[in-house]
Amino acid sequence: MKYHPPTFSGLASDDALGFLKECHRILHTMGIMETSGVSFTAFQLRGTAYQWWRAYELSSPDEAGSLTWTQFSKMFLCEYVPQSLRDAWRAEFEQLCQGAMTVLENAVRFSELAHHAPALVATVKERVRRFIEGLHPSIRTSMARELEMDITYQQAMSIARRVEGMFA
């Protein structure tokens, strides 16, 4: 409780994605995401959200305790974040360009939106390719060889930040 975990009641005014992100942050900090994450988060549900969870538990008692954080998150988002909003995030991801953002700001936005389009970044290589393609042309051109190499997304972001520094 020292982390002051949020609660979620399922009201239209509640921020479902914010709730999930904050729970994820706390669970990650505590190192219990996969072991107790679902139980912890379910405990923070109130009102109709708790009723939704309870109905799920009653309809599938064997599976309820064994859900992974990823499974729970997907289920929760499907229930409390409208499909139209999830579709809008996916479309924004598909068209994401650096524009006036710094490389770091772009990388943060890229990571946030990539969660809503997992099929588009199914491999590390595809994630790196999409990230580099969204950068300013001058940075993208300087990183052309990285597209041919097996590098991680973190490495690509780091290289892009260094290249950005050369143009500053």
N, C-alpha and C positions, 0 to 999 in steps of 0.2 A: 504493500500500500504506500510505501515511501515514494514511489514513482508517480503517485496520483493518477492511476489509470482512468481513462475516460469511461463513460457508460454510454450505451446506445439504446434508445427506446423504440426505434422504428418509425418515429414521426417524420413527416415530410420535411420538417425543418432541421432534422438531424443530418449531420454530414457523415454519411456512411463510409466514404473513402477515407476521410480524415480519421475517423474512429479506427478503421482497420490499419492505417499507416501508423498511428500512435501506438496501438497494441503491438504491432510488429516491431517498432522501435524498442519498446520496453522489453518484449520477449527476447529480442536479439541481445540487448544489453545484459539481460539476466542469464542468457545462454540456455533458455528453456523452450525455444520456439517449437522444436519438433517433439520434445518430450511432454510438455504440458501446455503448449500454446493454445490449442483448441479449448481445453478445459478452462484455462484462465480467461480467454476472450468470452466464452459462453457465460461465465460467471458475471461478466460486466454487462450482459444484456438485461434490459428491463422492459416492462410493458409488452407490447405486441411483438417486439423482437424476441423477447424471452419465450413467448407463446409459440412463435415460429420455430425456435430451436427445440423447444419441448416436444412439439408435434413431430419434428424430425427424429428426435431420440425415440419417441414411442413407436414410430413407424419402422424404424430400423435399429433396434437396440444393439445388435451385434456389431454394426458398422460405426455407430455414433462415437464410441470411444476410440476407434482406430483411424479416424480421419486424420490426414496430414494437414499441416497448416495451409498448403497450397490448395488442397481439396476444399477445406473449409472456406478459404478466401474466395475461391471461385463461386461456391454455393452462396455465400453471403452477398457478394457483388451482384450476382444474378437476381437475388431477391430484393436488394435495396438500392441498386443503381440502375436507373432505366436503360434499356437497350439503346435507346436513341442517344443517350449521353455516352455510352461505351462506344457506339459507332462513330460519334463525333470525335472522340479521343483517337480512335484508330485512324480516321481520315486525317486528323491533324498530324499524327505520326507519319503517315504516308507522304505528307507534303512538307514535313519539317525542314526548314532551311535555317542556317545560322542567322542571317539577316544582321540586325544591329547587336545581337547578343555576343558576348565573349565566348570563346571555345568552352570554358567551364560552364557558363550559363546554358549553352546549347547542350552540353553533355548531360547536365542535370535534367533538362526538359526531355531530352532523348530517352533517358533511362525511365523517367516517369511515364512517358507515353508508350514505351516499348512493352510495358506490362499489359497493355491493352491490345497488342498486336503480336502475340508470341509466335504465330505462324510465319510472320515476316522476318523474324530474327531467330529462327530455329537453330542455327549454328553460329558459332563464334565468328566464322568467316563472313557470314551474311550480316551479322550485327556490325562488324567492323566496316564492311562495304557500305552499308546504309548510313552509318555515322559519317564516314569520309565524304560520301556523295552529298551530304547536307551541309558541308562546310563551305565557306567563302571560296570562290574559284581559285584565288591565289594560294590559299592553304591546301585546297584539294589537289591542285596541280603539283605542289611540292611534295605531296604524300602519295603520288601515283604508284611508286614502287611498293609501298606498304600494302597496297591492295593485292599484290602478288605474293606477299610473304604470309606466313602463319604467325600472326601476332594476336594478342588478346585485345579486347576492347579497351582495357586500362592502358595498355601500351600505346594504342592508337590515340587515345585521348591525351596522353602525356606528350607524344610526338606533336600532335596538333597544337598543343599549348606552347611548345617550344617554337614551332614554325610561326605561330601567331605573334610571338615575342619578336621575331625577326622583322615583322612588318609594322610593328608598333613605333 
